[in-house]
Every structure is written in structure tokens, then in C-alpha cells.
């Protein structure tokens, strides 16, 4: 969140909350990712998001590798997580 | 084959516009009736979806401006018109009381303030980035909690100020709330400084000292958010206490 994002990116991971909440039972924007490229870790909300495409492309704010992709088709959602080593999801009430 | 592996956990619902009023010549607040609204935390947003007659759909996120509980059980969105926008001109200029819009939410669990957080709070908003911060100011008042709040609100001109009257009233009535304005294009008459962008001096003078370990919320256009967050870190604020939300565009 403290690194300047690449120019042209309009949004951040906060904007993915609705699309992710359609798939997951918990809010994923508050989860922490670990970037497969540089091992940077922070909240999914801090990812740099491009949305001028058929889906959402979320890049690491530290190294700009793609961490997460969400593509919506009329009847399904494709979730590509190959850029994330893991997601650490806080549970309600903990 | 099973019909669906992924059932819609969050559904789109029809909200009815109960009332609408202009905040500025280009920003309008929609007061919505949302059946079975589960309540929300300040800072959360909703996704709004419009469907054209030919089936084309456009979807955008809008921060919730109101706190919950709301005295009339309504949910308020404040929408800034972007002249080249696909969705916002419809919401500011076309939609009227009685109309329905599709929305999904509340969503987002990171850029939120909870009234149990004991730390002082520093809110930094650029343009319509003040909307979710206003929800936090309203929620604090609703909860009757005492965390000191400071809002630094950067806006182009005095005419662009959202919630100007309410903020003036709250600074008077809500103990522990301070607001400082930064004007980037045109200042009010007799303003002590010329127009300027948010800078180190503004955040140093009108923010909390890093020693107070405030929770910082920064929302606005991408460049604004990055500038403000960088200044906070340079001033010694803990990056883990800085939460940001960018909504694109340039200031």
C-alpha cells in the first residue's frame, strides 16, 4: 500500500469484494496474499487492479506480477490464483 | 452433472430510490430502500448494476455514505458524475424517486472502521473519496464513541465540497471531530493559503502525530491516495495502520 502503483491502474483490491463475495463465504479482500513472484504479503485489498478487460487482473503492489485473476462468464466464474502462494483468511470473531 | 458447484452466496437485489438530493452541482445522494438489508460497517461499498434494453450490463462500486443503523432504515450512496462515465450520469441525472436499481452488498471488510477500535482516527479524503470517510464520521456519532477523529478533505473548489453543512454542524456538535480542508484549484475568499495539493505540511499540521498511532484511512483518486500514503509513511506512521481505497481516475 505504500508503493506507488504502476500508472494506468485505476482501482485496488477493494473493488473486487463483490465479485469475490459471490464465490466465497467470507470477505477475501481482508485476507492476506503472498505473491508467488516476490513473496510480498499484504491484504488482497491492496492489490493493484486492472478492470479494462473481460475480467479483473490483480497485480502485486510490490513487483507487479499477476497475483489473482477473476473472469466472469455468463454462467460461471474463472478464478486464477497461480500468482499467489497462499491466502490467509481471517475468520469472524477471532 | 451437478447444476452448480458455486451457488450465488451474495445476490443482486432490487433497491428502490426513496429520495435523491444534490450535494453539489455534480454529485447526488440517493436514499435507497433495500429490502432485508443486513446492515453494514462504515467504509463498505455496494456494487450497482445497470442493464440496457439490449442486455448490455455495466457494473460499478459505490461507497455507502450513511451509517447503520439509519434512522429511517435507508442506505445512502453519494455518486459523483463522471462526464464520460457509463453508470454515474444515469445515477445523478436520470434516476428518480420510485425507480429501482440493482445492487449487491454490502461488501468489503478491509477498508472499514469498527467502533471498537480504540485508536484515534485520521481520515484523508480526496474529492468523492470523502464518501466512505463520511460514513465513518456518521457511525462514530451514531455509536456515541469517543475516539478523536480528524478529517483532512482535499477538494478542487468550495463548490465541490460534499456534506459542507453537515460537516460544519458536526465539527460544532460532535466532540472530538476536527476537519481541515485543502483546496486544490480555488479557495474560499480570505483563505490563508493559495490553492495547493495535499502535502507534507498539511498532513504534519492537521493529522495526528505518528506517536499517537492513529488508524489512518485514505480514499480518493489513485494518485492522491499514493501521495497521501507515502507522506504518512515518511512522517513515521506505521504502514500497517494505513488503509487505502483508490477509485481510479486522476484528481
Interface residues (C-beta under 8 A of the other chain):
Chain A: X1 X2 X4 X5 X9 X10 X11 X12 X13 X14 X15 X17 X18 X21 X22 X23 X24 X25 X27 X29 X30 X43 X44 X45 X46 X76 X77
Chain B: X6 X8 X9 X10 X45 X46 X47 X59 X61 X104 X105 X107 X108 X109 X110 X111 X222 X226 X229 X230 X233 X239 X242 X243 X244 X245 X246 X247 X248 X249
